[in-house]
Amino acid sequence: MKAVSLLVLLAAASALAAGEAVAQQRSGLMGGLSLGGGSLSLEGSAGGDSSLALVRQRDSHLGTVAFDVHLGAMVSEKTAIMLVFVFDNGLGSTSGQGVEVEVGDIAVAFPSSATSLWSGVMGGAVQRWLTSRFWVRGGVGAGFLQRDFTLGTDSDYLTLTLDRGYALAVLAGAGFEIYRRSNFAVDAEFHFSAFSLSGVGVYAPSVQVGLNLY
């Protein structure tokens, strides 16, 4: 009886190990997307760039909606190379005061206004699984920062892009697969991007939930 029980336990353990091995198998193309929230911080001095200095003074720390998309391929069972686009949008200063804009001889009144900042990085990255479920990511790319000014009425709005800049950026991330089935996984993820634009450091950390296919 003891021998039979031992054989049953060994068979169950072998089945679990085989299932885990199948679940861990990754090959070919891979990709995914994630969504969450984070912050957008501007640090340092803008020097002679008065527009960035104004942005930093008013909106140096913003809450953001964060988004990530990546597409790549597995080069080994635990390593992938990919193209990555990370994106953060934060609502900045708002005002209930009226703004009047002159277009030729016509003056248009807008009862409200708001500024928003857009930051993102598009580049290449390497992702490595350190365990069967935990991975880290690092890469470089082109970062951008854009400031928009939105004028609103009771029924419509007008958005103007005030300034936009580009710079070399770094990106990093880490994630844990909280649910995994064959070649599909749901991850809890942390993302971070950083670059310097006209003397201002732009930092965008975020926490996201991701859907990934392998």
N, CA and C atoms as a LAMMPS dump frame, in Angstrom:
ITEM: TIMESTEP
0
ITEM: NUMBER OF ATOMS
642
ITEM: BOX BOUNDS ff ff ff
-5.0000000000000000e+02 5.0000000000000000e+02
-5.0000000000000000e+02 5.0000000000000000e+02
-5.0000000000000000e+02 5.0000000000000000e+02
ITEM: ATOMS id mol type element x y z
1 1 1 N 0.829 -1.207 0
2 1 2 C 0 0 0
3 1 3 C 0.866 1.26 0
4 2 1 N 1.921 1.224 0.819
5 2 2 C 2.819 2.371 0.862
6 2 3 C 3.5 2.574 -0.478
7 3 1 N 3.848 1.47 -1.146
8 3 2 C 4.503 1.562 -2.448
9 3 3 C 3.567 2.184 -3.478
10 4 1 N 2.266 1.801 -3.424
11 4 2 C 1.285 2.363 -4.356
12 4 3 C 1.123 3.863 -4.107
13 5 1 N 1.019 4.251 -2.837
14 5 2 C 0.882 5.672 -2.501
15 5 3 C 2.075 6.472 -2.984
16 6 1 N 3.272 5.906 -2.813
17 6 2 C 4.485 6.584 -3.256
18 6 3 C 4.491 6.767 -4.769
19 7 1 N 4.037 5.732 -5.484
20 7 2 C 3.972 5.832 -6.944
21 7 3 C 2.969 6.886 -7.383
22 8 1 N 1.83 6.963 -6.678
23 8 2 C 0.813 7.978 -6.996
24 8 3 C 1.366 9.378 -6.781
25 9 1 N 2.071 9.583 -5.654
26 9 2 C 2.658 10.892 -5.365
27 9 3 C 3.701 11.278 -6.399
28 10 1 N 4.529 10.294 -6.788
29 10 2 C 5.543 10.563 -7.804
30 10 3 C 4.91 10.914 -9.146
31 11 1 N 3.831 10.223 -9.494
32 11 2 C 3.143 10.5 -10.754
33 11 3 C 2.519 11.887 -10.738
34 12 1 N 1.916 12.269 -9.602
35 12 2 C 1.309 13.601 -9.49
36 12 3 C 2.362 14.69 -9.58
37 13 1 N 3.504 14.467 -8.9
38 13 2 C 4.578 15.456 -8.951
39 13 3 C 5.128 15.6 -10.362
40 14 1 N 5.249 14.476 -11.082
41 14 2 C 5.743 14.516 -12.462
42 14 3 C 4.769 15.26 -13.364
43 15 1 N 3.469 15.047 -13.138
44 15 2 C 2.465 15.74 -13.949
45 15 3 C 2.495 17.238 -13.707
46 16 1 N 2.63 17.636 -12.432
47 16 2 C 2.713 19.063 -12.112
48 16 3 C 3.952 19.688 -12.725
49 17 1 N 5.082 18.985 -12.635
50 17 2 C 6.32 19.508 -13.205
51 17 3 C 6.205 19.647 -14.718
52 18 1 N 5.565 18.682 -15.353
53 18 2 C 5.387 18.754 -16.804
54 18 3 C 4.486 19.907 -17.186
55 19 1 N 3.392 20.101 -16.399
56 19 2 C 2.495 21.22 -16.672
57 19 3 C 3.195 22.545 -16.512
58 20 1 N 4.044 22.669 -15.48
59 20 2 C 4.794 23.899 -15.256
60 20 3 C 5.763 24.146 -16.399
61 21 1 N 6.409 23.08 -16.891
62 21 2 C 7.343 23.235 -18.002
63 21 3 C 6.632 23.708 -19.254
64 22 1 N 5.43 23.162 -19.509
65 22 2 C 4.665 23.604 -20.674
66 22 3 C 4.269 25.064 -20.52
67 23 1 N 3.845 25.444 -19.303
68 23 2 C 3.409 26.816 -19.065
69 23 3 C 4.561 27.792 -19.23
70 24 1 N 5.787 27.333 -18.932
71 24 2 C 6.938 28.226 -19.005
72 24 3 C 7.48 28.379 -20.42
73 25 1 N 7.06 27.522 -21.323
74 25 2 C 7.631 27.522 -22.657
75 25 3 C 7.226 28.783 -23.409
76 26 1 N 8.213 29.505 -23.934
77 26 2 C 7.977 30.715 -24.708
78 26 3 C 8.848 30.639 -25.953
79 27 1 N 8.261 30.947 -27.103
80 27 2 C 9.036 30.901 -28.343
81 27 3 C 8.325 31.728 -29.399
82 28 1 N 9.082 32.107 -30.444
83 28 2 C 8.495 32.825 -31.563
84 28 3 C 8.175 34.268 -31.242
85 29 1 N 7.165 34.792 -31.922
86 29 2 C 6.762 36.18 -31.722
87 29 3 C 6.096 36.363 -30.371
88 30 1 N 6.226 37.546 -29.812
89 30 2 C 5.563 37.875 -28.553
90 30 3 C 5.152 39.34 -28.585
91 31 1 N 4.148 39.686 -27.791
92 31 2 C 3.694 41.066 -27.733
93 31 3 C 2.69 41.247 -26.623
94 32 1 N 2.341 42.502 -26.362
95 32 2 C 1.365 42.761 -25.322
96 32 3 C 1.115 44.241 -25.139
97 33 1 N 0.212 44.53 -24.245
98 33 2 C -0.109 45.909 -23.897
99 33 3 C -0.483 45.965 -22.431
100 34 1 N -0.362 47.164 -21.862
101 34 2 C -0.699 47.344 -20.451
102 34 3 C -1.244 48.749 -20.238
103 35 1 N -1.989 48.909 -19.144
104 35 2 C -2.627 50.185 -18.818
105 35 3 C -2.602 50.368 -17.317
106 36 1 N -2.389 51.608 -16.882
107 36 2 C -2.354 51.884 -15.451
108 36 3 C -2.222 53.358 -15.164
109 37 1 N -1.642 53.665 -14.022
110 37 2 C -1.471 55.05 -13.604
111 37 3 C -0.09 55.276 -13.034
112 38 1 N 0.333 56.533 -13.043
113 38 2 C 1.658 56.853 -12.524
114 38 3 C 1.805 58.335 -12.28
115 39 1 N 3.013 58.83 -12.452
116 39 2 C 3.289 60.249 -12.259
117 39 3 C 4.272 60.725 -13.31
118 40 1 N 4.247 62.025 -13.561
119 40 2 C 5.159 62.672 -14.491
120 40 3 C 5.815 63.82 -13.746
121 41 1 N 7.143 63.749 -13.584
122 41 2 C 7.871 64.741 -12.798
123 41 3 C 8.884 65.465 -13.671
124 42 1 N 8.974 66.771 -13.501
125 42 2 C 9.969 67.599 -14.182
126 42 3 C 10.894 68.172 -13.125
127 43 1 N 12.195 67.899 -13.258
128 43 2 C 13.173 68.312 -12.261
129 43 3 C 14.289 69.103 -12.934
130 44 1 N 14.828 70.107 -12.213
131 44 2 C 15.96 70.855 -12.73
132 44 3 C 15.567 72.211 -13.277
133 45 1 N 16.501 72.851 -13.963
134 45 2 C 16.299 74.188 -14.499
135 45 3 C 16.262 74.139 -16.016
136 46 1 N 15.331 74.887 -16.61
137 46 2 C 15.181 74.902 -18.056
138 46 3 C 16.122 75.874 -18.74
139 47 1 N 16.93 76.581 -17.981
140 47 2 C 17.868 77.53 -18.587
141 47 3 C 17.14 78.624 -19.327
142 48 1 N 17.48 78.818 -20.594
143 48 2 C 16.862 79.891 -21.351
144 48 3 C 15.53 79.533 -21.961
145 49 1 N 15.067 78.294 -21.796
146 49 2 C 13.794 77.894 -22.377
147 49 3 C 12.67 78.294 -21.425
148 50 1 N 12.083 79.453 -21.672
149 50 2 C 11.098 79.993 -20.735
150 50 3 C 9.828 79.162 -20.703
151 51 1 N 9.457 78.544 -21.83
152 51 2 C 8.23 77.76 -21.852
153 51 3 C 8.346 76.53 -20.956
154 52 1 N 9.499 75.822 -21.007
155 52 2 C 9.692 74.678 -20.122
156 52 3 C 9.805 75.114 -18.674
157 53 1 N 10.42 76.266 -18.442
158 53 2 C 10.507 76.78 -17.074
159 53 3 C 9.114 77.044 -16.517
160 54 1 N 8.214 77.565 -17.366
161 54 2 C 6.848 77.825 -16.934
162 54 3 C 6.116 76.528 -16.638
163 55 1 N 6.329 75.511 -17.499
164 55 2 C 5.708 74.211 -17.258
165 55 3 C 6.182 73.635 -15.933
166 56 1 N 7.494 73.686 -15.687
167 56 2 C 8.035 73.124 -14.461
168 56 3 C 7.499 73.848 -13.232
169 57 1 N 7.356 75.167 -13.324
170 57 2 C 6.881 75.942 -12.174
171 57 3 C 5.438 75.586 -11.826
172 58 1 N 4.607 75.394 -12.836
173 58 2 C 3.184 75.16 -12.593
174 58 3 C 2.847 73.679 -12.417
175 59 1 N 3.492 72.827 -13.198
176 59 2 C 3.081 71.423 -13.295
177 59 3 C 4.267 70.485 -13.147
178 60 1 N 5.059 70.636 -12.088
179 60 2 C 6.279 69.845 -11.96
180 60 3 C 6 68.41 -11.537
181 61 1 N 4.844 68.125 -10.944
182 61 2 C 4.493 66.765 -10.531
183 61 3 C 3.019 66.527 -10.861
184 62 1 N 2.759 65.601 -11.776
185 62 2 C 1.4 65.341 -12.219
186 62 3 C 1.071 63.867 -12.111
187 63 1 N -0.18 63.553 -11.77
188 63 2 C -0.662 62.194 -11.903
189 63 3 C -0.959 61.912 -13.374
190 64 1 N -0.741 60.688 -13.816
191 64 2 C -0.885 60.369 -15.232
192 64 3 C -1.691 59.101 -15.465
193 65 1 N -2.222 59.006 -16.669
194 65 2 C -2.698 57.742 -17.229
195 65 3 C -1.547 57.188 -18.059
196 66 1 N -1.139 55.951 -17.803
197 66 2 C 0.044 55.373 -18.443
198 66 3 C -0.349 54.185 -19.307
199 67 1 N 0.394 54.036 -20.428
200 67 2 C 0.071 53.024 -21.426
201 67 3 C 1.367 52.465 -21.994
202 68 1 N 1.397 51.171 -22.28
203 68 2 C 2.588 50.527 -22.835
204 68 3 C 2.165 49.524 -23.901
205 69 1 N 2.868 49.542 -25.037
206 69 2 C 2.668 48.561 -26.098
207 69 3 C 4.035 48.028 -26.511
208 70 1 N 4.153 46.731 -26.701
209 70 2 C 5.431 46.163 -27.143
210 70 3 C 5.19 44.987 -28.079
211 71 1 N 6.13 44.811 -29.008
212 71 2 C 6.067 43.724 -29.971
213 71 3 C 7.494 43.266 -30.26
214 72 1 N 7.723 41.95 -30.204
215 72 2 C 9.071 41.455 -30.415
216 72 3 C 9.099 39.963 -30.653
217 73 1 N 10.225 39.355 -30.297
218 73 2 C 10.408 37.921 -30.525
219 73 3 C 11.288 37.342 -29.429
220 74 1 N 11.047 36.078 -29.101
221 74 2 C 11.882 35.361 -28.15
222 74 3 C 13.154 34.905 -28.856
223 75 1 N 14.313 35.257 -28.302
224 75 2 C 15.585 34.793 -28.863
225 75 3 C 16.106 33.583 -28.089
226 76 1 N 15.526 33.35 -26.917
227 76 2 C 15.776 32.131 -26.153
228 76 3 C 14.553 31.924 -25.268
229 77 1 N 14.549 30.853 -24.498
230 77 2 C 13.387 30.569 -23.659
231 77 3 C 13.145 31.664 -22.62
232 78 1 N 14.196 32.377 -22.206
233 78 2 C 14.055 33.373 -21.148
234 78 3 C 14.393 34.801 -21.581
235 79 1 N 14.671 35.035 -22.848
236 79 2 C 15.088 36.358 -23.308
237 79 3 C 14.315 36.759 -24.555
238 80 1 N 13.854 38.025 -24.575
239 80 2 C 13.138 38.555 -25.727
240 80 3 C 13.711 39.917 -26.096
241 81 1 N 13.687 40.239 -27.384
242 81 2 C 14.002 41.581 -27.849
243 81 3 C 12.724 42.165 -28.434
244 82 1 N 12.537 43.486 -28.29
245 82 2 C 11.244 44.052 -28.665
246 82 3 C 11.332 45.543 -28.968
247 83 1 N 10.329 46.002 -29.699
248 83 2 C 10.065 47.422 -29.856
249 83 3 C 9.035 47.809 -28.8
250 84 1 N 9.269 48.943 -28.13
251 84 2 C 8.42 49.351 -27.018
252 84 3 C 7.975 50.797 -27.209
253 85 1 N 6.705 51.057 -26.908
254 85 2 C 6.21 52.428 -26.843
255 85 3 C 5.532 52.619 -25.499
256 86 1 N 6.074 53.503 -24.67
257 86 2 C 5.478 53.838 -23.384
258 86 3 C 4.956 55.271 -23.458
259 87 1 N 3.826 55.525 -22.832
260 87 2 C 3.127 56.792 -23.002
261 87 3 C 2.503 57.21 -21.679
262 88 1 N 2.636 58.492 -21.344
263 88 2 C 2.047 59.031 -20.114
264 88 3 C 1.378 60.364 -20.424
265 89 1 N 0.167 60.538 -19.917
266 89 2 C -0.559 61.79 -20.09
267 89 3 C -1.004 62.314 -18.732
268 90 1 N -0.653 63.576 -18.435
269 90 2 C -1.039 64.187 -17.176
270 90 3 C -1.745 65.507 -17.395
271 91 1 N -2.844 65.728 -16.668
272 91 2 C -3.568 66.99 -16.731
273 91 3 C -2.909 67.988 -15.805
274 92 1 N -2.524 69.134 -16.334
275 92 2 C -1.815 70.144 -15.548
276 92 3 C -2.73 71.209 -14.996
277 93 1 N -2.32 72.448 -15.136
278 93 2 C -3.051 73.569 -14.555
279 93 3 C -4.414 73.736 -15.218
280 94 1 N -5.432 73.961 -14.402
281 94 2 C -6.763 74.255 -14.908
282 94 3 C -7.211 75.599 -14.377
283 95 1 N -8.095 76.236 -15.103
284 95 2 C -8.549 77.556 -14.702
285 95 3 C -10.001 77.73 -15.103
286 96 1 N -10.783 78.285 -14.217
287 96 2 C -12.165 78.607 -14.527
288 96 3 C -12.326 80.009 -15.07
289 97 1 N -11.235 80.726 -15.187
290 97 2 C -11.299 82.085 -15.693
291 97 3 C -11.456 82.092 -17.201
292 98 1 N -12.192 83.061 -17.709
293 98 2 C -12.418 83.172 -19.138
294 98 3 C -11.167 83.614 -19.878
295 99 1 N -11.009 83.069 -21.089
296 99 2 C -9.907 83.437 -21.965
297 99 3 C -10.493 83.898 -23.292
298 100 1 N -10.011 85.016 -23.787
299 100 2 C -10.501 85.546 -25.055
300 100 3 C -9.41 85.458 -26.101
301 101 1 N -9.735 84.829 -27.231
302 101 2 C -8.774 84.644 -28.314
303 101 3 C -9.259 85.406 -29.534
304 102 1 N -8.375 86.207 -30.106
305 102 2 C -8.725 86.979 -31.292
306 102 3 C -8.256 86.256 -32.546
307 103 1 N -9.177 86.012 -33.459
308 103 2 C -8.88 85.424 -34.757
309 103 3 C -9.281 86.444 -35.819
310 104 1 N -8.289 87.176 -36.339
311 104 2 C -8.594 88.272 -37.255
312 104 3 C -9.335 89.371 -36.514
313 105 1 N -10.503 89.721 -37.001
314 105 2 C -11.328 90.745 -36.354
315 105 3 C -12.358 90.157 -35.407
316 106 1 N -12.317 88.844 -35.216
317 106 2 C -13.321 88.173 -34.382
318 106 3 C -12.686 87.742 -33.06
319 107 1 N -13.339 88.07 -31.953
320 107 2 C -12.89 87.669 -30.624
321 107 3 C -13.77 86.53 -30.125
322 108 1 N -13.139 85.397 -29.785
323 108 2 C -13.871 84.228 -29.305
324 108 3 C -13.59 84.061 -27.818
325 109 1 N -14.655 83.981 -27.016
326 109 2 C -14.511 83.842 -25.563
327 109 3 C -14.602 82.373 -25.163
328 110 1 N -13.635 81.925 -24.34
329 110 2 C -13.627 80.559 -23.797
330 110 3 C -13.715 80.657 -22.282
331 111 1 N -14.772 80.117 -21.662
332 111 2 C -14.956 80.265 -20.219
333 111 3 C -13.993 79.446 -19.366
334 112 1 N -13.308 78.447 -19.936
335 112 2 C -12.398 77.638 -19.137
336 112 3 C -11.17 77.278 -19.96
337 113 1 N -10.086 76.89 -19.255
338 113 2 C -8.855 76.509 -19.934
339 113 3 C -8.112 75.487 -19.085
340 114 1 N -7.23 74.718 -19.734
341 114 2 C -6.43 73.715 -19.029
342 114 3 C -5.18 73.417 -19.834
343 115 1 N -4.123 73.038 -19.141
344 115 2 C -2.907 72.574 -19.807
345 115 3 C -2.712 71.092 -19.502
346 116 1 N -2.108 70.384 -20.435
347 116 2 C -1.811 68.972 -20.222
348 116 3 C -0.435 68.66 -20.779
349 117 1 N 0.229 67.702 -20.164
350 117 2 C 1.552 67.266 -20.604
351 117 3 C 1.465 65.832 -21.123
352 118 1 N 2.169 65.582 -22.226
353 118 2 C 2.248 64.257 -22.822
354 118 3 C 3.715 63.856 -22.866
355 119 1 N 4.022 62.689 -22.374
356 119 2 C 5.394 62.2 -22.397
357 119 3 C 5.396 60.754 -22.88
358 120 1 N 6.439 60.392 -23.61
359 120 2 C 6.516 59.017 -24.089
360 120 3 C 7.91 58.669 -24.566
361 121 1 N 8.158 57.384 -24.744
362 121 2 C 9.426 56.879 -25.267
363 121 3 C 9.117 55.762 -26.25
364 122 1 N 9.741 55.833 -27.422
365 122 2 C 9.654 54.758 -28.397
366 122 3 C 11.056 54.258 -28.675
367 123 1 N 11.295 52.964 -28.462
368 123 2 C 12.654 52.46 -28.635
369 123 3 C 12.722 50.953 -28.621
370 124 1 N 13.928 50.446 -28.44
371 124 2 C 14.167 49.016 -28.378
372 124 3 C 14.526 48.58 -26.971
373 125 1 N 14.184 47.344 -26.62
374 125 2 C 14.441 46.853 -25.267
375 125 3 C 14.703 45.363 -25.285
376 126 1 N 15.348 44.903 -24.211
377 126 2 C 15.577 43.483 -23.963
378 126 3 C 14.835 43.106 -22.689
379 127 1 N 14.087 42.028 -22.738
380 127 2 C 13.348 41.551 -21.57
381 127 3 C 13.863 40.166 -21.191
382 128 1 N 14.136 39.986 -19.884
383 128 2 C 14.73 38.741 -19.395
384 128 3 C 13.924 38.212 -18.208
385 129 1 N 13.53 36.938 -18.273
386 129 2 C 12.847 36.289 -17.157
387 129 3 C 13.902 35.771 -16.182
388 130 1 N 13.89 36.291 -14.969
389 130 2 C 14.828 35.843 -13.941
390 130 3 C 14.339 34.581 -13.244
391 131 1 N 13.017 34.419 -13.18
392 131 2 C 12.402 33.183 -12.7
393 131 3 C 11.328 32.8 -13.719
394 132 1 N 10.543 31.792 -13.399
395 132 2 C 9.51 31.36 -14.341
396 132 3 C 8.432 32.425 -14.536
397 133 1 N 8.271 33.351 -13.579
398 133 2 C 7.208 34.346 -13.672
399 133 3 C 7.695 35.795 -13.567
400 134 1 N 8.88 36.018 -13.063
401 134 2 C 9.352 37.39 -12.831
402 134 3 C 10.329 37.799 -13.931
403 135 1 N 10.098 38.988 -14.548
404 135 2 C 10.959 39.472 -15.619
405 135 3 C 11.38 40.917 -15.371
406 136 1 N 12.484 41.286 -16.01
407 136 2 C 12.977 42.665 -15.977
408 136 3 C 13.217 43.104 -17.418
409 137 1 N 13.191 44.427 -17.635
410 137 2 C 13.33 44.972 -18.983
411 137 3 C 14.163 46.24 -18.948
412 138 1 N 14.963 46.45 -19.989
413 138 2 C 15.74 47.68 -20.12
414 138 3 C 15.953 48.019 -21.575
415 139 1 N 16.048 49.338 -21.876
416 139 2 C 16.249 49.727 -23.261
417 139 3 C 16.495 51.212 -23.406
418 140 1 N 16.654 51.648 -24.643
419 140 2 C 16.863 53.059 -24.973
420 140 3 C 15.967 53.41 -26.15
421 141 1 N 15.717 54.715 -26.325
422 141 2 C 14.88 55.147 -27.429
423 141 3 C 14.787 56.655 -27.502
424 142 1 N 13.822 57.133 -28.244
425 142 2 C 13.567 58.565 -28.408
426 142 3 C 12.43 58.98 -27.489
427 143 1 N 12.713 59.921 -26.596
428 143 2 C 11.685 60.418 -25.689
429 143 3 C 11.14 61.747 -26.165
430 144 1 N 9.883 62.016 -25.838
431 144 2 C 9.295 63.303 -26.211
432 144 3 C 8.463 63.858 -25.061
433 145 1 N 8.371 65.178 -25.026
434 145 2 C 7.525 65.885 -24.068
435 145 3 C 6.749 66.943 -24.835
436 146 1 N 5.449 66.968 -24.648
437 146 2 C 4.593 67.909 -25.36
438 146 3 C 3.645 68.579 -24.374
439 147 1 N 3.443 69.892 -24.561
440 147 2 C 2.503 70.64 -23.716
441 147 3 C 1.373 71.167 -24.582
442 148 1 N 0.14 70.852 -24.187
443 148 2 C -1.052 71.312 -24.897
444 148 3 C -1.833 72.283 -24.032
445 149 1 N -2.508 73.208 -24.688
446 149 2 C -3.361 74.184 -24.011
447 149 3 C -4.763 74.039 -24.589
448 150 1 N -5.727 73.718 -23.738
449 150 2 C -7.093 73.475 -24.179
450 150 3 C -8.009 74.585 -23.706
451 151 1 N -8.744 75.164 -24.644
452 151 2 C -9.731 76.196 -24.356
453 151 3 C -11.108 75.584 -24.516
454 152 1 N -11.983 75.793 -23.523
455 152 2 C -13.285 75.147 -23.55
456 152 3 C -14.442 76.119 -23.502
457 153 1 N -15.528 75.74 -24.174
458 153 2 C -16.801 76.446 -24.085
459 153 3 C -17.823 75.469 -23.531
460 154 1 N -19.077 75.889 -23.485
461 154 2 C -20.124 75.017 -22.965
462 154 3 C -20.374 73.826 -23.879
463 155 1 N -20.059 73.956 -25.164
464 155 2 C -20.388 72.9 -26.107
465 155 3 C -19.201 72.395 -26.926
466 156 1 N -18.047 73.029 -26.834
467 156 2 C -16.927 72.639 -27.674
468 156 3 C -15.613 73 -26.988
469 157 1 N -14.498 72.566 -27.593
470 157 2 C -13.187 72.898 -27.049
471 157 3 C -12.178 72.996 -28.185
472 158 1 N -11.078 73.682 -27.92
473 158 2 C -10.007 73.864 -28.883
474 158 3 C -8.694 73.556 -28.195
475 159 1 N -7.89 72.649 -28.777
476 159 2 C -6.603 72.273 -28.197
477 159 3 C -5.471 72.78 -29.075
478 160 1 N -4.531 73.484 -28.456
479 160 2 C -3.367 74.019 -29.147
480 160 3 C -2.104 73.386 -28.58
481 161 1 N -1.206 72.942 -29.44
482 161 2 C 0.09 72.435 -29.002
483 161 3 C 1.048 73.614 -28.863
484 162 1 N 1.475 73.88 -27.619
485 162 2 C 2.325 75.044 -27.361
486 162 3 C 3.79 74.741 -27.617
487 163 1 N 4.293 73.604 -27.161
488 163 2 C 5.674 73.24 -27.429
489 163 3 C 5.848 71.714 -27.353
490 164 1 N 6.912 71.268 -28.028
491 164 2 C 7.208 69.842 -28.093
492 164 3 C 8.72 69.677 -28.233
493 165 1 N 9.288 68.689 -27.536
494 165 2 C 10.721 68.461 -27.614
495 165 3 C 11.044 66.986 -27.617
496 166 1 N 12.231 66.627 -28.165
497 166 2 C 12.663 65.236 -28.264
498 166 3 C 14.065 65.09 -27.686
499 167 1 N 14.364 63.915 -27.122
500 167 2 C 15.686 63.66 -26.538
501 167 3 C 15.908 62.16 -26.42
502 168 1 N 17.174 61.779 -26.268
503 168 2 C 17.52 60.377 -26.023
504 168 3 C 17.011 59.975 -24.638
505 169 1 N 16.368 58.814 -24.558
506 169 2 C 15.736 58.391 -23.308
507 169 3 C 16.132 56.964 -22.963
508 170 1 N 16.013 56.64 -21.69
509 170 2 C 16.182 55.273 -21.21
510 170 3 C 14.851 54.802 -20.633
511 171 1 N 14.618 53.504 -20.722
512 171 2 C 13.41 52.934 -20.149
513 171 3 C 13.746 51.638 -19.431
514 172 1 N 12.963 51.355 -18.403
515 172 2 C 13.178 50.155 -17.598
516 172 3 C 11.828 49.651 -17.114
517 173 1 N 11.791 48.39 -16.727
518 173 2 C 10.545 47.835 -16.231
519 173 3 C 10.767 46.493 -15.559
520 174 1 N 9.746 46.056 -14.861
521 174 2 C 9.751 44.744 -14.21
522 174 3 C 8.311 44.277 -14.11
523 175 1 N 8.126 42.976 -14.096
524 175 2 C 6.775 42.454 -14.012
525 175 3 C 6.725 41.063 -13.41
526 176 1 N 5.537 40.723 -12.923
527 176 2 C 5.301 39.392 -12.354
528 176 3 C 4.014 38.84 -12.948
529 177 1 N 4.082 37.634 -13.486
530 177 2 C 2.927 37.003 -14.105
531 177 3 C 2.006 36.458 -13.012
532 178 1 N 0.922 37.178 -12.745
533 178 2 C 0.007 36.768 -11.677
534 178 3 C -0.963 35.687 -12.163
535 179 1 N -1.138 35.597 -13.471
536 179 2 C -1.954 34.52 -14.056
537 179 3 C -1.307 34.103 -15.364
538 180 1 N -1.172 32.81 -15.585
539 180 2 C -0.523 32.318 -16.791
540 180 3 C -1.202 31.036 -17.25
541 181 1 N -1.495 30.974 -18.545
542 181 2 C -2.083 29.781 -19.121
543 181 3 C -1.493 29.586 -20.505
544 182 1 N -0.703 28.554 -20.678
545 182 2 C -0.056 28.252 -21.944
546 182 3 C 0.747 29.457 -22.428
547 183 1 N 0.329 30.089 -23.539
548 183 2 C 1.092 31.22 -24.09
549 183 3 C 0.46 32.563 -23.785
550 184 1 N -0.379 32.639 -22.749
551 184 2 C -1.06 33.872 -22.354
552 184 3 C -0.772 34.177 -20.896
553 185 1 N -0.528 35.457 -20.578
554 185 2 C -0.235 35.826 -19.193
555 185 3 C -0.817 37.191 -18.867
556 186 1 N -1.245 37.352 -17.617
557 186 2 C -1.654 38.641 -17.061
558 186 3 C -0.597 39.049 -16.046
559 187 1 N -0.011 40.231 -16.234
560 187 2 C 1.115 40.669 -15.415
561 187 3 C 0.767 41.874 -14.558
562 188 1 N 1.378 41.948 -13.384
563 188 2 C 1.47 43.191 -12.612
564 188 3 C 2.827 43.8 -12.952
565 189 1 N 2.839 45.049 -13.452
566 189 2 C 4.048 45.612 -14.039
567 189 3 C 4.406 46.971 -13.443
568 190 1 N 5.706 47.252 -13.439
569 190 2 C 6.224 48.58 -13.103
570 190 3 C 7.036 49.083 -14.288
571 191 1 N 6.787 50.322 -14.711
572 191 2 C 7.498 50.911 -15.835
573 191 3 C 8.121 52.244 -15.423
574 192 1 N 9.259 52.565 -16.041
575 192 2 C 9.942 53.823 -15.745
576 192 3 C 10.668 54.292 -16.996
577 193 1 N 10.534 55.581 -17.302
578 193 2 C 11.29 56.18 -18.401
579 193 3 C 11.85 57.513 -17.926
580 194 1 N 12.985 57.914 -18.525
581 194 2 C 13.644 59.157 -18.105
582 194 3 C 14.452 59.722 -19.261
583 195 1 N 14.461 61.049 -19.362
584 195 2 C 15.318 61.74 -20.317
585 195 3 C 15.457 63.193 -19.882
586 196 1 N 16.409 63.896 -20.491
587 196 2 C 16.677 65.297 -20.173
588 196 3 C 16.389 66.142 -21.4
589 197 1 N 15.611 67.205 -21.206
590 197 2 C 15.217 68.081 -22.303
591 197 3 C 15.454 69.529 -21.895
592 198 1 N 16.414 70.182 -22.563
593 198 2 C 16.751 71.586 -22.277
594 198 3 C 17.068 71.805 -20.794
595 199 1 N 17.762 70.852 -20.202
596 199 2 C 18.148 70.981 -18.805
597 199 3 C 17.106 70.514 -17.813
598 200 1 N 15.942 70.097 -18.276
599 200 2 C 14.881 69.611 -17.39
600 200 3 C 14.843 68.084 -17.462
601 201 1 N 14.941 67.42 -16.315
602 201 2 C 14.818 65.974 -16.267
603 201 3 C 13.355 65.559 -16.254
604 202 1 N 12.983 64.663 -17.154
605 202 2 C 11.604 64.187 -17.267
606 202 3 C 11.57 62.736 -16.795
607 203 1 N 10.811 62.465 -15.722
608 203 2 C 10.765 61.137 -15.107
609 203 3 C 9.318 60.657 -15.049
610 204 1 N 9.085 59.422 -15.502
611 204 2 C 7.716 58.913 -15.588
612 204 3 C 7.635 57.479 -15.081
613 205 1 N 7.458 57.273 -13.772
614 205 2 C 7.199 55.928 -13.251
615 205 3 C 5.696 55.613 -13.288
616 206 1 N 5.36 54.337 -13.422
617 206 2 C 3.94 53.951 -13.432
618 206 3 C 3.798 52.497 -13.008
619 207 1 N 2.596 52.16 -12.539
620 207 2 C 2.213 50.795 -12.2
621 207 3 C 1.065 50.409 -13.122
622 208 1 N 1.173 49.243 -13.778
623 208 2 C 0.203 48.885 -14.788
624 208 3 C -0.174 47.407 -14.692
625 209 1 N -1.285 47.059 -15.328
626 209 2 C -1.703 45.67 -15.498
627 209 3 C -1.587 45.341 -16.974
628 210 1 N -0.873 44.26 -17.305
629 210 2 C -0.589 43.947 -18.696
630 210 3 C -1.165 42.622 -19.16
631 211 1 N -1.466 42.547 -20.457
632 211 2 C -1.886 41.323 -21.129
633 211 3 C -0.825 40.981 -22.153
634 212 1 N -0.281 39.753 -22.103
635 212 2 C 0.843 39.385 -22.954
636 212 3 C 0.624 38.039 -23.608
637 213 1 N 1.064 37.928 -24.866
638 213 2 C 0.99 36.691 -25.631
639 213 3 C 2.392 36.268 -26.041
640 214 1 N 2.683 34.957 -25.981
641 214 2 C 3.989 34.422 -26.338
642 214 3 C 3.827 33.362 -27.415
